[in-house]
Amino acid sequence: MHHTDTIVLRSVEEARDEILRHVRAGASEAVPLLAALGRVVAQDVRADIDVPPFANSAMDGYAVRGAEIDSASLTNPVVLQIIAEVPAGGMTEVPVAPGTAVRIMTGAPMPPQADTVVPFEETDEGRPESLHTQGQVRVYKAVPTGASVRAAGEDVQAGTVVVPRGTLVRAAEIGVLATVGAATVEVYRRPKVAILATGDELVDVDEQPAAGQIRNANGYANAAQVLAAGGEPLQLPIARDTEAELMTRLDEGLRWGADLFLTSGGVSVGDYDVVKKVLLSRGEMEFWRVKMKPGKPVAFGIIDGVPLLGLPGNPVSAMVGFELFGRPALLKMQGREGWARPVIQATFTGRLTDRADRRQYVRVRVEQRAEEWLAHLTGEQGSGVLTSMMHADGLMIVPEGMTEVEPGNVLPVLMLHWPELPSDQSYTAAEAGLDCC
């Protein structure tokens, strides 16, 4: 990276890759198990035991020798002597000799010499003709040998890596970590992101704007995006357009230990020059025109060793810029192996006309109809229309050079999140082709 105030033309991919080259995963820290949710594992976690640690029953039933019930049927049941009972959490050392069975609950260890569990439903358990009072059980079905038995180590073998470094911890990972005794987990530290909104026209959210003023939407929207991406935001006080105030804000972020600066405003051609002047005087900066709409002006560089991403001042541009450049950087700083959002192909239902000198990211609401995804415009696409972002599930990508987008055109949509169905449209088990839930 070189020290320049020359405007450089970049594609979205070139800009993103340049940013990613300058960020890396930070230090790690040990946190209690539940605090690891949403974090990225910083070192492989190995199983300390087999899971399950012993062969156990997958059903409530009777532990038997499978070969002994090969001939069992409704008309010709096999009668076995009940020699013991094992609840979950209990165990028995009594071997299952020929002609005997052990009454067993789900999760209980298999007794010696038993290899099969017959569920209660295939016996006379609970039936009027039951032999239970005589200490016996009738088996009405020849279940296969090994049925309803979970082998020791069936899920996890001791010593194997169960949660590799780089894994995002979700609820299922928490469950697996609990089974292998990981009371604390080594995870990458959350990156600290100092957020700096600049401009004489800005007032804070709790202030009434005077003539010519607007509330600081960018600072809050970007802070929310940082939180959603796993970062720890610090909203610095609004910086007025003076060199002294900008310098002060940057120093505050550095004292806080920022891993990344995120600014909005002051980076485009024609902007009041103070932001560019300060950034250039403090570090190695590049100013780009990225071939995208919205959000063409972007700055990136290093201030006193800390990366700085400068986004445009228009609120939609700032949010889209964070999505394309800030979010991948934050995920990489947390050790995430993948950062790309899912992309679907969707059929556009609206109409757009543009001079198409750069790639467009169009805010759309997606809807699934049978096997097809539909993409509906969320309203006016101006870079100041923040409500259109609020209604968007994704950003439809219109390639450079495409001047007319018509109903029926199929285009990729970068999914920001997946829409949930209203309760009256949710699938029933029958509609989904399932026998049960």
Buried (B, 14 or more C-beta within 10 A) or exposed (E): BEEEEEEBEBBBEBBBEBBBEBBEBBEBBEBEBEBBBEBBBBBBBBBBBBBBEBBBBBBBBBBBBBEBBEEBEEEEBBBBEBBBEBEEEEBBEBEBEEEBBBBBBBBBBBBEBBBBBBBBEBBBBEEEEBBBEEEBBBBBBBBEBEBBBBEBBBBBEBEEEBBEBBBBBEEEBBEBBEBBEBEEBBBBBBBBBBBBBBBEBBBEEEEEEEEEEEBBBBBBBBBEBBEBBBBBBBBBBBBBBEEEBBBEBBEBBBEEEBBBBBBBBBBBEEBEEBBBBBBBEBBBBBBBBBBBBBBBBBBBBBBEEBBBBBBBBBBBBBBBBBBBBBBBBBBBBBBBEEBEBEEBEBBBBBEBEBEBEBBBBBBBBBBBEEEEBBBBBBBEBEBBBBEBBEEBBBBBBBEEEBEEBEEEBEBBBBBBEEEEEEEEEEEEEEEEEEEEE
